Amino acid sequence: MWSWVSECVGMSRTKRIYMDHAAGRPVDPRVLKAMLPYIKSVYGNPSSPHSFGQETKQAIEVARTKVAELINAEREESIIFTSGATESNNLAIKGVAYRNKDQGTHLIMSGVEHMSVLNPCKFLTTRGFKATSIPVDQYGFVNLTNLEEELTSETTLVSIMYGNGEIGTIQPVKEISQMVHGKNAYLHVDATAANGQVPIDVREEGIDLLTTSSNDMYGPRGVGALYVRKGVRLGPVTHGGGQEWGLRSGTENLPGIVGFGKAAEIAAEEMPTESKRLEKLRDRLIKGLLDPVPHSFLNGHPTKRLPNNVAVRYSFIEGESILLDLDARGVAASSGSACTAKTLEPSHVLRGIGLKHEEAHGSVLFTLGKQNTEEEVSYVIRIMPEIVKRLREMSPLTPKELME
Amino acid sequence: MYSKKVMDHFRNPRNMGEIPDADGVGTVGNPVCGDLMSVHIKVKDGRINDIKFKTFGCGAAVATSSMVTELAKGKTLEEAEKIGRSDVADSLGGLPKVKMHCSNLAADALHAAIEDYRKKKKAER
C-alpha cells in the first residue's frame, strides 16, 4: 500500500525495514521448502483409503503432532485445523455457546479482545445469549475482581487473550483459569499474537480452548488451529463431510497444514533464543523512542509484554502522519489511530486502557521479527525524533515552549 | 492509497505556520476526531495577501490544508469563499473515500478565517 510513496519523495535507499509483524509475517524458507512437495506432487485427499490419500493423511498427522507439542497438548487429536485465527475464534465461541446452551447462555470476554472474538460474542447476543465485557486496567490487564463478580452459574465460556497484539500485555492466564473453572465455565484463550513467542502450556495453565495461527509463527497464511481439551463440549460451525472429527468439515488445506506444522516445529526449537534476542531489541527500541522525546509514553506494561511488541504514543501528533513519515524513510509500522482504521474510530484496545481519543491518535506500533537487527533498531531510534519534531511543528496543539 | 500530489503536499507542505498579526483566523475540527486545522490570513485591498496553516491530523488533513493555502493565496475574498471541499480534493488528484469527510476540512478553515476577518472589520467600523 505504501510502497510507491518512497519513490515519489525521492528517497535514495536500497533497504526497507519491516516492523509490522503483527499485521503479517514472511514465510520461513524452511517452511516453504517443506510445503512445496504438497503443492507440486503430493495431492491425494486425506479422507481417501488409497495410498495417495494415506500419504497426505500421514503428513497432516505429523503437522498436528508438531502443533500439539508446541503448546504441550495432551494428545494430537485436540488440534483442529482451521483457516486461521478468525475461524478458530468463531468456532470456539459459537461452538461452545450453542453446544452448551442447556447449561447456560452467558459469555464473558475482555474488552481488549480481537474483533474476531468481540464480534462473534456480539452476534450471539442477537441469538438469545448474553455477553459481558470485562474492563482492563491502564496496562491492559483484565480486572480479576470484576471477572469474579460477573461469573455466574449461567456462564459457559470466558474468552481472554494470551497476549495483546496491539499493546503487548500478557494476561495471568493460570489465575484466570482457576477463577473460571471455579464456576464450571470453559476458558478460551486467543493466543494468536503470543504462541511461538512465549512458552504456552495448555495443561499447566488450565486452558480449555486455544486459538493459534500459522502466519504468526512464520507459516503460510490461511491456516490456523483450535486446541480443544478432551471432554470440552464443542459443536461445529461449519457442517459438511465430517473432517476434523466432525468439528470442521471441508477438505484439509494440505500444503498450509504441512507448513504450519513445520513452522510450529521451528518455533519450538528457536523460541528460547529468539525471544530473548527480541526482548533486548524491544527494550532498546522502547527506550530509544521515548527517552529523547518529551510527552511520549509507552502503551502496555513495561515487562509483562510480548517479546516483539513496541507500542508508544506521542502527544500533539497523529499516528497516520507518523506512519507516512516513517514509510518515506523506509520503515513499516502500524498505528491504532482512527485515521488508519476502516471504521474511523481509534482502536478499542487503546480506548480500553483508558486513553482519550486524542491520546490514542498519536500511537505507533512496531512489532519486531526474526529479520530485524540491532542496526535497524538504531536507524528507527535515530529518525523518530526528527519525525516527531516535523509533525509537532505543524500541529496547532503543540505548546509553544516545546518548540523553542 | 494517496495520490502523488497528496504525498507531495504532506511531505513538503506549502505555507505552514502562523501569522502573528493575522487579520483573520479560522480553526475547525477537534483533536477528539483526530483532525484540527487553523488557517491564518492577511488581507490587503480585498485580496488574501498572505496565508498560513497549522494542522493536527492524518496525511490527507495536512495535504488539504497545504493545498487550500495555495488555492487561496492572491485571490479576492469573494473568490476565496467559493473554494469548496471538492475543489481542494480535485486539486490533489482525489482523496480516498473514507477521507473525503473527516480530513477534508481545509476549505471550512479558510471560510472561517475569512468570516473572522469580516467580523473584525465590522467591529472596527
Contacts between the chains, C-beta under 8 A, distances in Angstrom:
chain1	res1	chain2	res2	distance
A	1	B	1	5.4
A	2	B	1	7.3
A	5	B	2	7.6
A	5	B	7	5.7
A	8	B	4	4.7
A	8	B	7	5.7
A	8	B	8	7.0
A	9	B	7	6.5
A	9	B	8	7.7
A	9	B	11	5.0
A	316	B	56	6.7
A	317	B	56	6.8
A	318	B	34	5.8
A	318	B	35	7.9
A	318	B	56	6.0
A	318	B	57	5.2
A	318	B	58	5.6
A	318	B	61	7.6
A	320	B	58	3.9
A	320	B	59	5.8
A	321	B	10	7.5
A	321	B	57	7.1
A	321	B	58	5.9
A	321	B	59	6.0
A	321	B	62	6.5
A	324	B	2	7.9
A	324	B	7	7.5
A	324	B	10	6.2
A	324	B	11	8.0
A	324	B	59	4.8
A	325	B	11	7.9
A	328	B	11	6.2
A	337	B	34	6.5
A	337	B	58	7.4
A	338	B	33	7.5
A	338	B	34	4.9
A	339	B	34	5.3
A	339	B	35	7.9
A	339	B	57	7.0
A	339	B	58	3.6
A	339	B	60	8.0
A	339	B	61	7.8
A	339	B	102	7.6
A	339	B	103	7.1
A	340	B	58	7.7
A	342	B	98	7.2
A	344	B	98	6.4
A	344	B	102	5.9
A	346	B	34	7.5
A	356	B	32	7.6
A	357	B	31	7.5
A	357	B	32	4.4
A	357	B	33	7.4
A	357	B	34	7.2
A	358	B	31	4.0
A	358	B	32	5.8
A	358	B	34	7.7
A	361	B	31	7.3
A	361	B	34	4.7
A	393	B	16	7.5
A	394	B	13	6.6
A	394	B	16	5.7
A	394	B	54	6.1
A	394	B	55	5.9
A	394	B	56	7.7
A	394	B	62	6.5
A	395	B	36	7.9
A	395	B	54	6.5
A	395	B	55	7.0
A	395	B	56	4.2
A	396	B	27	7.1
A	396	B	36	5.9
A	396	B	37	7.4
A	396	B	38	4.7
A	396	B	54	4.1
A	396	B	55	7.1
A	396	B	56	6.0
A	397	B	31	6.0
A	397	B	36	6.5
A	397	B	56	5.0
